[in-house]
Amino acid sequence: MSKVYFSTWNGELINNIGKPQEEWEESAYNLPASYDSHRESKAFIGWDGVSLFDEDVDVIRLAMEYAAQYQVYSEACGRCAPGRWGGQILYDQLDKIARGEGAISDLDHLKEIGKSMQITSKCEIGKTVPNPILDLMTHFEDVFMECINEQKKSKHYDESVAYIAKITAPCTDACPAHVDIPGYIEGVRDLRFDDSLEATRQTMPLAHVCGRVCPHPCEDACRRTNLDEPISIMSLKRIGADWETDHGYDFFHPMEKKPSNGKKVAVVGAGPAGLTTAYYLAADGVEVDVYEALPVLGGEVTVGVPEYRMPWEKYLQDIECVRDMGVNFILNHAVTADELREFETTYDATMIASGTRISKAVRCDNEREEVKGYWGAIDFLDWVNLYEKFDIKTPKSVQEQQMLSTDYVDLTGKTVVCVGGGFTSMDVVRCSIRAGAKKVVMIYRRDEKTIIRNTTYEEYHEAVEEGVEFIFHSAVARMNDEDDVLKSLDFNMFELVPDPNGGRAQLVKIDDGDFSMDVDYLIPAVSQSADLKFLPQEWELDMTSWATIKTNGKDYMTSRKGIFASGDCEYGPMTIVNAVGQAKRAASVMSRYIETGEITLTDDEIMEDHLVKLKVYNKKEKVTGWLPGLPREHSLVLDADFRKSNNAEVNLGFTQDEAISEADRCMRCYYIAMVQA
């Protein structure tokens, strides 16, 4: 809710002109009335209208400056006449009026050009730029006419005024890493795979990874959904990365590495958050040392995400891309509290990106770690993947505890039950199938729709195809063992009971729904916690209720100056793209902090936060003007009967023709937003 002087945002007309400020009506939208902690916004103008927070705004210059932004951002396309020339005409005519040289015919020309762009422009940036300009001309016609009739400049034409603009798109806004999605799709469509990859790496260095194992929230915010089906955004992301790797090219970095600035940063953890932090800091000329406790780089994506989803050779290219920026990696090095104390004097800042590698308990009766057959998901996936990817044998201690007769994870003839409902649990059950288990069951308290939302439609259905059984609205009640060897599990069943007050439906135990099952392994994958014992106790870092490191979620500095945190250890178990998005922002903040000693956000980052709150995607919008019914391309996947006995990559990706066809479906939904501060 924002108090506004005047607003047309999303069709909500609010006109408080002439009213005292205490009587101003509020907007229903999260408009950026306060730009940052130091500045109030005077106006906000964008694709869906205009909002004024101050009576003194020069509406003519506001419209002119907004039209000027189009000249900056429209150059990426220029494929249609309205977009190529219309925006320039808007600016020229508005500038003419604002400098006191306009005529009434100029107003008519502006309206004609604006409406023509709305109807005939090929992409959204051309269609939407006229929207707020036409609103201002309609509702403030007297102001425009005064400048024209009196041939005078608009009231702030010659003054220095701060106008801050940001280009976005519904998909980009929904992406935690704010990747320029229309940009990399356009590169695929034009067969400029180098441009596509560079567009991705502007904010996402792990192009192979997030082209394969991303939950793609961007697709939920694709405007094409309002017409037929969303663009296959994730699958198009891997095209540029695969092209670079398969052709053996040098890495296509989107920026040139800056000269060394003499600053040094330590990063604890070489997972997605640590790699991302290191990449962008190194690009800024910072010397970066990354410390990793494991014998391999890549964190949980390496030892947790199976080969059939994320081939190691592809992920290795993402890691080598980071190394190519000049990052130094130290493996087999678990950082201690004493070393962290030393880091404060030997480094200019430290990033904690150590992840969450402790499996949480199911919380059933008789749950004990010493019971053979009780196997935490993280440890289970470690030994599966270390063997499959690096031929690292399972140690004797694990073999004995988990009753393995081999030096790798062989579950032939075994019954495995996994408790969970996210990506980790999906990896557990699908790896169990490949390890030879005769029966694999996932226990989940919620329903099928929720598990798909937690993971992806593809991940769930591929697991079903491979033979995984899902028992929904269920929970493990008790572990039953004989001499500390797991023998069976007791289960409770639940039903969803609607809340009579309209709230969330509640799970209620079914009295006669209990059942038992003979099992060999129970693998809890309900969540993970962070092992933060290496943090010096005297630092007394603020922690969250989830026992993770607390930051304010915007700049990622902890309660101790110079110590930052991002990824799972900051928020709890999250998706890879979330970790990357946090780390990219944190690296940007750290780069300025080690130079100035101050914590600041750029205007681009401030605008990014405003747009996330405002919400760029409108799922109720009726999309018109595009040919509907263009089917979404689906890449080839290995047959279930073949793939469940090996670790070959399941999703083979698009062919070139399929990729171009899918890229052609993109409506290039760029929007421009601008604040007068």
Buried (B, 14 or more C-beta within 10 A) or exposed (E): EBBBBBBBBBEBEBEBEEEEEEEBEBBEBBBBBBBBEEEEBBBBBBBBBBBBBBEEBBBBBBBBBBBBBBEEBBEBBEEBBBBBEBBBBBBBBBBBBBBBBBBEEBBEBBBEBBEBBBEBBBBBBBBBBBBBBBBBBEBBEEBBBBBBEEEEBBBBBEEEBEBBBBBBBBBBBBBBBBBBBBBBBBBBBEEBBBBBBBBBBBBBBBBBBBBBBBBBBBBBBBBBBBBBBBBBBBBBBBBBBBBBBEEEEEBBBBEEEEEEBEBBBBBBBBBBBBBBBBBBBBBBBBBBBBBBBBEBBBBBBBBBBBBBBBBBEBBBBBBEBBBBBBBBBEEEBEBEBEBBEEBBEEBBBBBBBBBBBBBBBBEBEBBEEEBBBBBBBBBBBBBBBBBBBEEBBBEEEBBEBBBBEEBBBBBEEBBBBBBBBBBBBBBBBBBBBBBBBEBBBBBBBBBEEEBBBBBBEBBBEBBEBBBBEBBBBBBBBBBBBEEEEBBBBBBBBBEBEEEEEEEEEEBEEEEEEEEEBEBBBBBBBBBBBBBBEBBBEEBEBEBEEEBBBBBEEBBBBBBBEBBBBBBBBBBBBBBBBBBBBBBBBBBBBBBBBBBEEEBEBEBEBBBBBBBBEBBBBBEEBEBEEBEEEBEBBEBEBBEBEEBBEEBEBBBEBBEEEBBBBBBEBBBBBBBBBBBBB
